Amino acid sequence: MERTTAQADRVDMVIVGAGFGGMYATWKFREQGMSVVSIEEGGDVGGVWYWNRYPGARCDLLAVDYSYGFSEAVQQEWTWSEQFAAQPEILAYANFVADRLNLRQHYRFNTRVFSAKWHDARQLWVVRTDDGKVIEARFCVMATGPLSKPTDPDIPGLARFSGQVLRAARWPHQPVDLTGKRIGVVGTGSSGMQIIQTLGRTDCELYVFQRTPSFTLPMRNRAHSAEYTAELKRNYAAIREACKLNPTGGARPVSTRPFFSLPPEHRRELMEEAWAHGGHTFLGIFSDLMTNAEANEQVAEFVRGKIAETVDDKELAEKLKPRGYPIFARRPCLDTGYYETYNLPNVHLVDCLADPIVEITERGIRNQSGETELDVLILATGYDALTGAMLAFEITGREGRPLAEKWAGGPRSLFGIVMEGFPNLFMTTGPNGPAALANIVTISENDVDWVARIITHMQQSGQAAVEATLAAEDAWMDQIQRLAGRSLMTKAKTWWVGANVKGKPQGMLMFTGGFHKYREACEAVAANGYRDLAFQQALATTAP
Ligand code: NAP
C-alpha cells in the first residue's frame, strides 16, 4: 500500500462495512483493478448477522433470494439447508464467501470510522479511524446498512436494573444460560417476535412487554431436499433474472388482481391457501393491498380472525390483535408458532398500551399497575434505521459541508447511492432506494454494479470526480414523495418513516415503487448519457 504522507495510507477506494453490500463491493472493486481498504466495526464479516445472534434469529426472506448471484462458484458450492435460513447458517455463508473469494485480506476489523472528509483541492477522501490511522482514497463506498445502529428504548431507569440486560442487536457471542430465569422482552417487532416464540418454549418465565402489536404470517419453513437443491442449482441463472424483475427483488409471486375484483368466497379461498402455504405468498395475492384501505382492512381482519382461532384466551387474543394501522404498513413478520406461544403457561403478556411502562427499576419493569420482577431484560427495540449509521460519524463533502446539514430535514440522494455535494461518495442500500422494502442482497448487487459502471465511465472519459446533480436528486426525491403519497405504507408509526427515534425527521423517504422500477431508473442514467451526474475533471492541484 502506498503512503503519501508520514501518517496516511493511499488507496483507490475505502469501503465501510462487512455486510452483504460491503463484501460484494470489496470483491467487485478489487476485480476492477482498484486498491481497496475495507473497514468494519465488528470482529469479522457478516454485518447484521455478525451482531444479531439472539435466540431464534432467522431471515424471513428465502435463503435462495437472500444470497449472492454474482459468483457462480459461490452459488454452486454453497448449499442452503432450508427455505428460511437461521442466523448461524447465514453467518457461515458470509464466512464461506469471505474465504472463497479471499476478501479478509482487505479488511480492517474491530475498527470504526471516525470521520470522512472530502478534500476539494486534492479530489480525494481523507478517512480517519478510531485507531488513529488515516487513509486517503479517491472513492468511498458506505455499505453501512439500513439497520445497523441499535436504539435503546426511551424508558427511564435502564442503568438502574441490577439484572442482566441483553440487546437483540448486540447479543453476546458466548452462549447465555437463561434456564429458569424470569425474562422480560421489550419489543414485538421482527426481532422480539423471534425471541418470544423461541424462549417461550424453554424453561423460563417470559414476560412480553408489548406496546404496538405487529401482524405476523406463518413462515412454514421447510428443509430443502437433495432434489430441490439440485434443481435450484441448475436454475440459478433464471432465478437471479426473476429477482431483478420483481418488485421485492426476490422470486416471489406478484398479483395483478385487485381485491374487490373477486367475489368474497374466492378472496377468502386465496387467503386461506396463502396462509396454509406460508411465507410471503400472502403478500402477493392481491395487487392493491397497499393502496386500497378497505381491501387492506379486510385482509387485516382475516389475520385477526386467525389470531382469535389460535389463542385460547379470548381476552388475550384481543390484546394481540393489531389495530389502528394498515396491515403491512409495519414490516410484515413471518413466525413459527408465535401466537401459539401465548397458550403456554409460562408466557405472560403485559399490554403496555392499556398499562404503560413507567420506568425500569432495580428489580424489573414498573408499569402503571405495578412492578414485574425480572432476572433478565431483553431489548428488541429496533434501530436508528436508514440514516443512523451514516450520521454516526462525521462526513464532510464539497466545500466543507457536513452530511448532517444536508440531511437535516431527512436523507436526500439520487437512488440512495450518490449525492449532490459529496463527490465520489457512494452508498449501497442507501435511505432513498428501496432499502428495507426489498431484498437487501439484490439491491446491494445492483448498487455496487451501478457504481462500478460509473467508475469505468469516469476512467474511460478521464473524469476525477462525480456526484448527483441537484436537479436529478430533487426529481428523484419528488418521485419518492409522489409514490409514498399513494401508499398505505406511510400510515403506521414505524422505523420506515423515522417514527421510532425522537426528533428524527418523519416521512417515507424510501422508494416504494418496487425494486424492478428502481433498477430501471438506475439503468436509465447511462442510457440518458449521464446527464443526472455532474463530473469534475482532474484539477492541476490534484496529487498523483
Ligand atoms: P422494530 O421493528 O423497530 O421493533 C421495535 C419494537 O420495540 C417495537 O415493538 C416497539 O414498539 C418496541 N419499543 C421501542 N421502544 C419501546 C418502549 N419505550 N416501550 C415499549 N416498546 C418499545 O425493531 P426490530 O424488531 O429489531 O426489527 C427491525 C427490522 O429489522 C425489521 O423491521 C426487519 O426489517 C429487520 N429484521 C428482520 C428479521 C427477519 O428477517 N426475520 C428479524 C429481525 C429484524 P412500538 O412499535 O410501539 O414503538
Boltz pocket constraint, residues with backbone or C-beta under 6 A from the ligand:
constraints:
  - pocket:
      binder: B
      contacts: [[A, 58], [A, 59], [A, 60], [A, 61], [A, 147], [A, 152], [A, 153], [A, 154], [A, 155], [A, 168], [A, 186], [A, 187], [A, 188], [A, 189], [A, 190], [A, 191], [A, 192], [A, 194], [A, 209], [A, 210], [A, 211], [A, 212], [A, 331], [A, 334], [A, 352], [A, 357], [A, 380], [A, 381], [A, 382], [A, 383], [A, 436], [A, 493], [A, 495], [A, 500]]
      max_distance: 6.0
